[in-house]
């Protein structure tokens, strides 16, 4: 039951993070004329920072990383970077296979996010937030 609850909250936070990721990449590409591949770096960092906050506050509120906020955030970014590799690979393949997505990269962001969600949840729960209790 707890696992399902955490996974549901993780997906909700991830969905919100996806909206941030997709909105930033879409704005950078369509409004600022940025390269859709390079635009993923700032969009990922903003989305991953939000999802760290969300998961620290809601999803894994009953767990601890054993680290203060700054160190925990850095570890989160590094761990989510592993899931981001899969996420980005799916994104890049989608853009390569479907050139129309170059104008609408937010759709490719969604495909990549879905692919990385399970990897990210396992890493977050088993590696970072693995201790009972929470520290401030």
N, CA and C of each residue as an Amber inpcrd file, in Angstrom:
protein
   408
   0.8290000  -1.1980000   0.0000000   0.0000000   0.0000000   0.0000000
   0.8760000   1.2670000   0.0000000   1.8980000   1.2930000   0.8630000
   2.7800000   2.4450000   0.9290000   3.5150000   2.6460000  -0.3990000
   3.9590000   1.5480000  -0.9930000   4.6540000   1.6200000  -2.2750000
   3.7490000   2.2370000  -3.3420000   2.5060000   1.8130000  -3.3930000
   1.5540000   2.3670000  -4.3690000   1.3240000   3.8550000  -4.1330000
   1.1810000   4.2150000  -2.8600000   0.9720000   5.6170000  -2.4970000
   2.1690000   6.4620000  -2.9340000   3.3720000   5.9870000  -2.6300000
   4.5700000   6.7130000  -3.0350000   4.6790000   6.7990000  -4.5540000
   4.3730000   5.7150000  -5.2280000   4.4620000   5.7290000  -6.6860000
   3.4440000   6.7020000  -7.2840000   2.2370000   6.7330000  -6.7350000
   1.2130000   7.6650000  -7.2200000   1.6600000   9.1130000  -7.0240000
   2.2110000   9.4240000  -5.8580000   2.7070000  10.7790000  -5.6060000
   3.8980000  11.0980000  -6.4990000   4.7540000  10.1050000  -6.7150000
   5.9080000  10.2900000  -7.6030000   5.4270000  10.6170000  -9.0150000
   4.4240000   9.8930000  -9.4910000   3.8810000  10.1510000 -10.8320000
   3.2270000  11.5270000 -10.9140000   2.5400000  11.9320000  -9.8560000
   1.9200000  13.2550000  -9.8460000   2.9910000  14.3440000  -9.9130000
   4.0120000  14.2200000  -9.0610000   5.1190000  15.1780000  -9.1020000
   5.8370000  15.1460000 -10.4380000   6.0160000  13.9430000 -10.9770000
   6.6440000  13.8030000 -12.2860000   5.8150000  14.4400000 -13.3830000
   4.4970000  14.3140000 -13.2690000   3.6120000  14.9570000 -14.2490000
   3.7430000  16.4700000 -14.2050000   3.8260000  17.0100000 -13.0030000
   4.0320000  18.4540000 -12.8630000   5.4130000  18.8530000 -13.3940000
   6.4080000  18.0220000 -13.0930000   7.7450000  18.2640000 -13.6240000
   7.7640000  18.2010000 -15.1450000   7.0030000  17.2730000 -15.6970000
   6.8890000  17.1580000 -17.1510000   6.3110000  18.4370000 -17.7520000
   5.2970000  18.9940000 -17.0980000   4.7250000  20.2540000 -17.5950000
   5.7710000  21.3650000 -17.6060000   6.5750000  21.4290000 -16.5490000
   7.6470000  22.4300000 -16.4860000   8.6630000  22.1740000 -17.5990000
   9.1120000  20.9150000 -17.7060000  10.0940000  20.5240000 -18.7160000
   9.5810000  20.8620000 -20.1130000   8.3780000  20.4320000 -20.4150000
   7.8150000  20.6390000 -21.7480000   7.5930000  22.1200000 -22.0390000
   7.1020000  22.8650000 -21.0610000   6.8530000  24.2940000 -21.2800000
   8.1510000  25.0500000 -21.5280000   9.1800000  24.7300000 -20.7540000
  10.4590000  25.4250000 -20.9220000  11.0810000  25.0810000 -22.2700000
  11.1130000  23.7770000 -22.6240000  11.7240000  23.4140000 -23.9090000
  10.9190000  23.9890000 -25.0690000   9.6080000  23.9650000 -24.9590000
   8.7650000  24.5090000 -26.0210000   9.0030000  26.0060000 -26.1790000
   9.0650000  26.7280000 -25.0590000   9.2990000  28.1750000 -25.1120000
  10.6820000  28.4840000 -25.6770000  11.6780000  27.7390000 -25.2490000
  13.0290000  27.9910000 -25.7490000  13.1330000  27.7450000 -27.2560000
  12.4510000  26.7180000 -27.7400000  12.5130000  26.3880000 -29.1700000
  11.6500000  27.3420000 -29.9950000  10.3960000  27.4970000 -29.5980000
   9.4590000  28.2700000 -30.4230000   9.6260000  29.7830000 -30.2790000
   9.9020000  30.2330000 -29.0510000   9.9610000  31.6740000 -28.8200000
  11.3770000  32.2440000 -28.8900000  12.3490000  31.4540000 -28.4730000
  13.7210000  31.9560000 -28.4380000  14.5800000  31.3890000 -29.5680000
  14.0260000  30.4490000 -30.3460000  14.7590000  29.8920000 -31.4750000
  15.9310000  29.0030000 -31.0920000  15.9030000  28.4530000 -29.8910000
  16.9850000  27.5970000 -29.4300000  16.9290000  26.2260000 -30.0950000
  18.0510000  25.5640000 -30.1300000  18.1520000  24.2030000 -30.6480000
  17.3460000  23.2690000 -29.7380000  16.4750000  22.4110000 -30.3010000
  15.6420000  21.5530000 -29.4530000  16.4370000  20.5420000 -28.6310000
  17.6370000  20.2060000 -29.0550000  18.4620000  19.2670000 -28.2950000
  19.1170000  19.9750000 -27.1030000  19.6480000  21.1620000 -27.3430000
  20.3030000  21.9160000 -26.2740000  19.3020000  22.5010000 -25.2740000
  18.0950000  22.7640000 -25.7370000  17.0740000  23.3370000 -24.8600000
  16.6790000  22.3870000 -23.7310000  17.0100000  21.1150000 -23.8810000
  16.6680000  20.1450000 -22.8320000  17.4850000  20.3290000 -21.5630000
  18.6690000  20.9090000 -21.6430000  19.4760000  21.0690000 -20.4330000
  18.8080000  22.0020000 -19.4150000  18.4770000  23.2410000 -19.7710000
  17.8000000  24.0750000 -18.7690000  16.4170000  23.5460000 -18.3990000
  15.7170000  22.9580000 -19.3540000  14.3810000  22.4450000 -19.0270000
  14.4820000  21.2790000 -18.0430000  15.4840000  20.4100000 -18.2380000
  15.7010000  19.2920000 -17.3100000  16.0660000  19.8000000 -15.9180000
  16.9850000  20.7450000 -15.8400000  17.4120000  21.2430000 -14.5250000
  16.2630000  21.8850000 -13.7560000  15.4420000  22.6510000 -14.4270000
  14.2860000  23.2610000 -13.7500000  13.2800000  22.2010000 -13.3080000
  12.9750000  21.2730000 -14.2070000  12.0090000  20.2210000 -13.8760000
  12.5380000  19.3080000 -12.7720000  13.8050000  18.9310000 -12.8480000
  14.3910000  18.0420000 -11.8340000  14.4640000  18.7380000 -10.4810000
  14.7260000  20.0270000 -10.4620000  14.7480000  20.7600000  -9.1930000
  13.3590000  20.7900000  -8.5750000  12.3510000  21.0130000  -9.4030000
  10.9860000  20.9780000  -8.8890000  10.6320000  19.5990000  -8.3530000
  10.9520000  18.5480000  -9.1220000  10.5720000  17.2050000  -8.6730000
  11.3430000  16.8030000  -7.4280000  12.5500000  17.2760000  -7.2450000
  13.2680000  17.0250000  -5.9890000  12.4710000  17.6150000  -4.8330000
  12.0910000  18.8840000  -4.9680000  11.3180000  19.5290000  -3.8990000
  10.0250000  18.7540000  -3.6290000   9.3080000  18.4240000  -4.6860000
   8.0300000  17.7150000  -4.5490000   8.2190000  16.3830000  -3.8170000
   9.1650000  15.6090000  -4.2790000   9.3610000  14.2800000  -3.7000000
   9.8970000  14.3420000  -2.2800000  10.7230000  15.3180000  -1.9890000
  11.2100000  15.5160000  -0.6210000  10.0510000  15.8930000   0.2990000
   9.1640000  16.7490000  -0.1900000   8.0600000  17.2760000   0.6160000
   6.8790000  16.3170000   0.7060000   6.5610000  15.6230000  -0.3910000
   5.3350000  14.8260000  -0.4330000   5.5850000  13.3280000  -0.5720000
   6.2020000  12.9140000  -1.6560000   6.3260000  11.4880000  -1.9580000
   7.0800000  10.7210000  -0.8870000   8.2390000  11.2070000  -0.5070000
   9.0970000  10.5060000   0.4400000   9.1900000  11.2540000   1.7650000
   8.0910000  11.8900000   2.1620000   8.0720000  12.6630000   3.4070000
   8.3840000  11.7830000   4.6220000   8.0650000  10.5150000   4.5590000
   8.3320000   9.5920000   5.6600000   9.6860000   8.9210000   5.5760000
  10.5120000   9.3590000   4.6400000  11.8370000   8.7720000   4.4470000
  12.8860000   9.8780000   4.5030000  14.1140000   9.4780000   4.6380000
  15.2160000  10.4300000   4.6980000  16.3420000   9.9870000   3.7830000
  17.0410000  10.9700000   3.2720000  18.2370000  10.6750000   2.4860000
  19.4600000  10.6270000   3.3970000  19.3350000  11.2080000   4.5870000
  20.4760000  11.3180000   5.4790000  21.3700000  12.4960000   5.1500000
  20.9110000  13.3660000   4.2440000  21.7020000  14.5190000   3.8050000
  20.9040000  15.7960000   3.9980000  21.6140000  16.8900000   4.2120000
  20.9730000  18.2030000   4.2530000  20.4700000  18.5470000   2.8480000
  19.6270000  19.5500000   2.7730000  18.9390000  19.8790000   1.5180000
  19.8850000  20.0640000   0.3280000  20.9340000  20.8340000   0.4830000
  21.8320000  21.1120000  -0.6570000  22.4780000  19.8260000  -1.1830000
  22.9840000  19.0060000  -0.2750000  23.6000000  17.7470000  -0.6850000
  22.5870000  16.7810000  -1.2690000  21.3880000  16.7840000  -0.7040000
  20.3340000  15.9240000  -1.2160000  19.9470000  16.3450000  -2.6280000
  19.8190000  17.6600000  -2.8560000  19.4720000  18.1480000  -4.1920000
  20.5160000  17.7100000  -5.2040000  21.7980000  17.8540000  -4.8670000
  22.8620000  17.4640000  -5.7890000  22.8040000  15.9680000  -6.0910000
  22.5990000  15.1570000  -5.0790000  22.4720000  13.7160000  -5.2890000
  21.2480000  13.4030000  -6.1500000  20.1520000  14.1260000  -5.9240000
  18.9380000  13.9490000  -6.7260000  19.2340000  14.2310000  -8.1960000
  19.8850000  15.3600000  -8.4650000  20.2000000  15.7280000  -9.8490000
  21.0750000  14.6490000 -10.4930000  22.0710000  14.1640000  -9.7550000
  22.9460000  13.1220000 -10.2940000  22.1850000  11.8250000 -10.5610000
  21.3620000  11.3990000  -9.6070000  20.5820000  10.1690000  -9.8030000
  19.5720000  10.3190000 -10.9340000  18.8800000  11.4360000 -10.9570000
  17.8940000  11.6460000 -12.0080000  18.5860000  11.7900000 -13.3570000
  19.8570000  12.1620000 -13.3220000  20.6420000  12.2060000 -14.5540000
  20.7350000  10.8470000 -15.2170000  20.7700000   9.7850000 -14.4000000
  20.7880000   8.4280000 -14.9680000  19.4820000   8.1460000 -15.7040000
  18.3660000   8.4640000 -15.0650000  17.0740000   8.3130000 -15.7390000
  16.9500000   9.2590000 -16.9170000  17.6050000  10.4200000 -16.7950000
  17.5530000  11.4070000 -17.8750000  18.2610000  10.9160000 -19.1280000
  19.2610000  10.0630000 -18.9580000  19.9360000   9.4920000 -20.1310000
  18.9240000   8.7000000 -20.9620000  18.1530000   7.8510000 -20.3020000
  17.0950000   7.1070000 -20.9980000  16.0550000   8.0750000 -21.5610000
  15.6470000   9.0290000 -20.7430000  14.6690000  10.0300000 -21.1470000
  15.1420000  10.7460000 -22.4160000  16.3920000  11.2130000 -22.3970000
  16.9270000  11.9620000 -23.5290000  17.0830000  11.0830000 -24.7640000
  17.4710000   9.8280000 -24.5550000  17.6150000   8.9120000 -25.6910000
  16.2800000   8.7360000 -26.4100000  15.2220000   8.5360000 -25.6550000
  13.8890000   8.3900000 -26.2640000  13.4880000   9.6960000 -26.9510000
  13.7630000  10.8240000 -26.3060000  13.4830000  12.1430000 -26.8820000
  14.1870000  12.3100000 -28.2260000  15.4950000  12.0240000 -28.2450000
  16.2830000  12.1930000 -29.4690000  15.8290000  11.2430000 -30.5690000
  15.5290000  10.0060000 -30.2040000  15.0510000   9.0340000 -31.1950000
  13.7070000   9.4940000 -31.7600000  12.8190000   9.9790000 -30.8910000
  11.5150000  10.4580000 -31.3610000  11.6910000  11.6200000 -32.3400000
  12.5850000  12.5540000 -32.0100000  12.8270000  13.6790000 -32.9260000
  13.4100000  13.1940000 -34.2500000  14.2910000  12.1880000 -34.1730000
  14.9020000  11.6530000 -35.3850000  13.9250000  10.8830000 -36.2620000
  13.0350000  10.1140000 -35.6210000  12.0740000   9.3100000 -36.3760000
  10.8930000  10.1220000 -36.8960000  10.5430000  11.1600000 -36.1690000
   9.3700000  11.9670000 -36.5180000   9.7730000  13.4430000 -36.6130000
  10.3200000  13.8710000 -37.7510000  10.8140000  15.2470000 -37.9050000
   9.7760000  16.3250000 -37.5830000   8.5030000  16.0170000 -37.7030000
   7.4690000  16.9970000 -37.3620000   7.5570000  17.4010000 -35.8900000
   8.1310000  16.5220000 -35.0540000   8.2620000  16.8330000 -33.6320000
   9.3080000  17.9140000 -33.3710000  10.1370000  18.2300000 -34.3560000
  11.1060000  19.3060000 -34.1690000  10.4080000  20.6330000 -33.8910000
   9.2080000  20.7940000 -34.4290000   8.4170000  21.9980000 -34.1720000
   7.6070000  21.8800000 -32.8840000   7.4060000  20.6660000 -32.4230000
   6.6240000  20.4120000 -31.2080000   7.3890000  19.4680000 -30.2760000
   8.5610000  19.9010000 -29.7910000   9.3880000  19.0150000 -28.9790000
   8.7610000  18.6110000 -27.6510000   7.7480000  19.3280000 -27.2030000
   7.0830000  18.9640000 -25.9440000   6.5120000  17.5490000 -26.0200000
   6.0790000  17.1250000 -27.1990000   5.5390000  15.7690000 -27.3560000
   6.6400000  14.7240000 -27.1860000   7.8220000  15.0230000 -27.6920000
   8.9530000  14.1120000 -27.5180000   9.4190000  14.1020000 -26.0680000
   9.2990000  15.2440000 -25.3800000   9.6130000  15.3050000 -23.9450000
   8.7170000  14.3350000 -23.1870000   7.4420000  14.2960000 -23.5280000
   6.4990000  13.4060000 -22.8480000   6.8890000  11.9440000 -23.0360000
   7.2710000  11.5750000 -24.2280000   7.6770000  10.1880000 -24.4880000
   8.9150000   9.8330000 -23.6790000   9.8740000  10.7180000 -23.6300000
  11.0840000  10.4710000 -22.8530000  10.8180000  10.3920000 -21.3650000
   9.9390000  11.2380000 -20.8850000   9.6050000  11.2400000 -19.4560000
   8.9400000   9.9400000 -19.0300000   8.0660000   9.4350000 -19.8490000
   7.4130000   8.1660000 -19.5300000   8.4350000   7.0400000 -19.4330000
   9.3920000   7.0370000 -20.3310000  10.4110000   5.9820000 -20.3340000
  11.2860000   6.0410000 -19.0860000  11.5970000   7.2470000 -18.6280000
  12.4820000   7.3900000 -17.4840000  11.8130000   7.2910000 -16.1260000
  10.4840000   7.3230000 -16.0700000   9.7740000   7.3880000 -14.7940000
  10.0650000   6.1970000 -13.8700000  10.0130000   4.9940000 -14.3850000
  10.2490000   3.8240000 -13.5340000  11.6810000   3.7690000 -13.0260000
  12.6250000   4.0820000 -13.8720000  14.0340000   4.1090000 -13.4600000
  14.2320000   5.1520000 -12.3700000  13.6790000   6.3300000 -12.5600000
  13.8340000   7.4000000 -11.5840000  13.1780000   7.0650000 -10.2480000
  12.0060000   6.4460000 -10.2850000  11.3420000   6.0840000  -9.0360000
  12.1830000   5.0790000  -8.2500000  12.6700000   4.0640000  -8.9310000
  13.4960000   3.0520000  -8.2570000  14.7520000   3.6820000  -7.6650000
  15.4030000   4.5560000  -8.3850000  16.6070000   5.2140000  -7.8780000
  16.2910000   6.1120000  -6.6870000  15.2190000   6.8660000  -6.7890000
  14.8520000   7.7740000  -5.7030000  14.5300000   6.9980000  -4.4280000
  13.7470000   5.9510000  -4.5670000  13.2840000   5.2060000  -3.3940000
  14.3610000   4.3020000  -2.8080000  15.1100000   3.6400000  -3.6430000
  16.0940000   2.6510000  -3.1750000  17.4720000   3.2160000  -2.8770000
  17.8070000   4.3370000  -3.5190000  19.1550000   4.8780000  -3.3530000
  19.1450000   6.1470000  -2.4920000  18.3030000   7.1220000  -2.8250000
  18.3670000   8.3960000  -2.1120000  17.5070000   8.4070000  -0.8480000
  16.2240000   8.1790000  -0.9790000  15.3160000   8.2280000   0.1720000
  15.1090000   6.8230000   0.7420000  16.1720000   6.2110000   1.1960000
  16.0960000   4.8170000   1.6430000  15.9750000   4.6600000   3.1530000
  16.1480000   5.7340000   3.9060000  16.1180000   5.6400000   5.3700000
  14.7470000   6.0260000   5.9120000  14.2810000   5.3630000   6.9670000
  13.0310000   5.7980000   7.6090000  13.2470000   7.1380000   8.3030000
  12.1910000   7.9230000   8.4190000  12.2870000   9.2220000   9.0730000
  12.7840000  10.2760000   8.1060000  12.6380000  11.5240000   8.4790000
  13.0300000  12.6230000   7.6070000  13.8380000  13.6330000   8.4030000
  14.8880000  14.1710000   7.7820000  15.6630000  15.2300000   8.4170000
  15.3380000  16.5480000   7.7390000  15.5630000  17.6060000   8.4000000
  15.2410000  18.9220000   7.8270000  16.3110000  19.4450000   6.9240000
